[in-house]
């Protein structure tokens, strides 16, 4: 499970989350307070929800060829960047700070 912060000016709302899930992954299901994408590319399941102004994500992947895995990661990163405002590089820096701070 991963937690992602939102950059200033990027709102953590269910409406935005739904809009971005639809844009990048097509269909999703609502399961309690979580939004679930099933069988997208290399993802068997992608479970997302908002909690305390952060995006909480857990995923299960499946075995696929390298090209499909690459395309899935690319789509996932674009989704996170547009939703949270942080690029993959910025998210990596934030994660390093968090790990080193503990």
C-alpha positions as a Markdown table, in Angstrom:
| # | Residue | x | y | z |
|---|---|---|---|---|
| 1 | Unk | 0.0 | 0.0 | 0.0 |
| 2 | Unk | 1.3 | 3.5 | -0.9 |
| 3 | Unk | 0.3 | 6.9 | 0.2 |
| 4 | Unk | 0.6 | 9.9 | -2.1 |
| 5 | Unk | 0.4 | 13.6 | -1.0 |
| 6 | Unk | -1.3 | 16.2 | -3.2 |
| 7 | Unk | 0.7 | 19.2 | -4.4 |
| 8 | Unk | -0.7 | 22.6 | -3.5 |
| 9 | Unk | -3.5 | 23.6 | -5.8 |
| 10 | Unk | -4.5 | 19.9 | -6.5 |
| 11 | Unk | -7.7 | 19.0 | -4.7 |
| 12 | Unk | -8.1 | 15.6 | -3.0 |
| 13 | Unk | -11.8 | 15.0 | -3.9 |
| 14 | Unk | -13.7 | 11.9 | -4.8 |
| 15 | Unk | -15.0 | 13.7 | -7.9 |
| 16 | Unk | -11.4 | 14.3 | -9.2 |
| 17 | Unk | -10.4 | 10.8 | -8.4 |
| 18 | Unk | -13.3 | 9.3 | -10.3 |
| 19 | Unk | -12.6 | 11.6 | -13.3 |
| 20 | Unk | -8.9 | 10.6 | -13.4 |
| 21 | Unk | -9.7 | 6.9 | -13.0 |
| 22 | Unk | -12.2 | 7.1 | -15.9 |
| 23 | Unk | -9.8 | 9.0 | -18.0 |
| 24 | Unk | -6.8 | 6.7 | -17.6 |
| 25 | Unk | -8.3 | 3.3 | -16.8 |
| 26 | Unk | -11.9 | 3.4 | -18.2 |
| 27 | Unk | -14.2 | 1.4 | -15.9 |
| 28 | Unk | -14.0 | 1.2 | -12.2 |
| 29 | Unk | -16.2 | -0.1 | -9.3 |
| 30 | Unk | -17.0 | 1.5 | -6.0 |
| 31 | Unk | -16.4 | -0.9 | -3.1 |
| 32 | Unk | -17.2 | 0.9 | 0.2 |
| 33 | Unk | -14.9 | 3.9 | 0.3 |
| 34 | Unk | -12.5 | 2.5 | -2.3 |
| 35 | Unk | -12.5 | 2.7 | -6.1 |
| 36 | Unk | -11.4 | -0.5 | -7.8 |
| 37 | Unk | -10.0 | -1.0 | -11.3 |
| 38 | Unk | -9.8 | -4.6 | -12.4 |
| 39 | Unk | -7.8 | -6.2 | -15.2 |
| 40 | Unk | -6.1 | -3.2 | -16.8 |
| 41 | Unk | -2.9 | -4.1 | -18.6 |
| 42 | Unk | -0.5 | -5.6 | -16.1 |
| 43 | Unk | -2.8 | -4.8 | -13.2 |
| 44 | Unk | -5.1 | -7.5 | -11.8 |
| 45 | Unk | -6.5 | -5.0 | -9.4 |
| 46 | Unk | -5.9 | -1.3 | -8.5 |
| 47 | Unk | -7.6 | -0.1 | -5.3 |
| 48 | Unk | -7.6 | 3.6 | -4.5 |
| 49 | Unk | -9.2 | 5.8 | -1.9 |
| 50 | Unk | -8.8 | 9.2 | -0.3 |
| 51 | Unk | -8.0 | 9.5 | 3.4 |
| 52 | Unk | -6.9 | 12.6 | 5.3 |
| 53 | Unk | -6.1 | 14.5 | 2.1 |
| 54 | Unk | -3.9 | 11.7 | 0.8 |
| 55 | Unk | -4.3 | 9.2 | -2.0 |
| 56 | Unk | -4.0 | 5.6 | -0.7 |
| 57 | Unk | -3.3 | 3.0 | -3.4 |
| 58 | Unk | -2.8 | -0.8 | -3.3 |
| 59 | Unk | -2.4 | -2.9 | -6.4 |
| 60 | Unk | -2.0 | -6.5 | -7.5 |
| 61 | Unk | -0.2 | -7.2 | -10.7 |
| 62 | Unk | -0.2 | -10.2 | -13.1 |
| 63 | Unk | 2.5 | -11.7 | -15.3 |
| 64 | Unk | 2.5 | -10.1 | -18.7 |
| 65 | Unk | 5.1 | -9.3 | -21.4 |
| 66 | Unk | 7.5 | -6.4 | -20.9 |
| 67 | Unk | 5.7 | -4.1 | -23.4 |
| 68 | Unk | 2.4 | -4.3 | -21.6 |
| 69 | Unk | 4.0 | -3.9 | -18.2 |
| 70 | Unk | 5.8 | -0.7 | -19.6 |
| 71 | Unk | 2.6 | 0.7 | -21.0 |
| 72 | Unk | 0.7 | 0.0 | -17.7 |
| 73 | Unk | 3.4 | 1.8 | -15.6 |
| 74 | Unk | 3.4 | 4.7 | -18.0 |
| 75 | Unk | -0.4 | 5.0 | -17.7 |
| 76 | Unk | -0.2 | 4.7 | -13.9 |
| 77 | Unk | 2.4 | 7.4 | -13.7 |
| 78 | Unk | 0.4 | 9.8 | -15.9 |
| 79 | Unk | -2.7 | 9.1 | -13.7 |
| 80 | Unk | -0.7 | 9.9 | -10.5 |
| 81 | Unk | 0.9 | 13.0 | -12.0 |
| 82 | Unk | -2.4 | 14.6 | -13.2 |
| 83 | Unk | -4.2 | 13.7 | -9.9 |
| 84 | Unk | -1.6 | 14.6 | -7.3 |
| 85 | Unk | 0.5 | 17.2 | -9.3 |
| 86 | Unk | 3.8 | 15.3 | -8.6 |
| 87 | Unk | 5.9 | 13.8 | -11.3 |
| 88 | Unk | 7.4 | 10.3 | -10.9 |
| 89 | Unk | 10.8 | 11.9 | -10.1 |
| 90 | Unk | 9.2 | 14.2 | -7.5 |
| 91 | Unk | 7.3 | 11.3 | -5.9 |
| 92 | Unk | 10.6 | 9.3 | -5.7 |
| 93 | Unk | 12.3 | 12.3 | -3.9 |
| 94 | Unk | 9.4 | 12.5 | -1.4 |
| 95 | Unk | 9.6 | 8.8 | -0.8 |
| 96 | Unk | 13.3 | 8.9 | -0.2 |
| 97 | Unk | 12.9 | 11.8 | 2.3 |
| 98 | Unk | 10.1 | 9.8 | 4.1 |
| 99 | Unk | 12.3 | 6.7 | 4.3 |
| 100 | Unk | 15.4 | 8.6 | 5.5 |
| 101 | Unk | 13.4 | 10.5 | 8.1 |
| 102 | Unk | 12.2 | 7.3 | 9.8 |
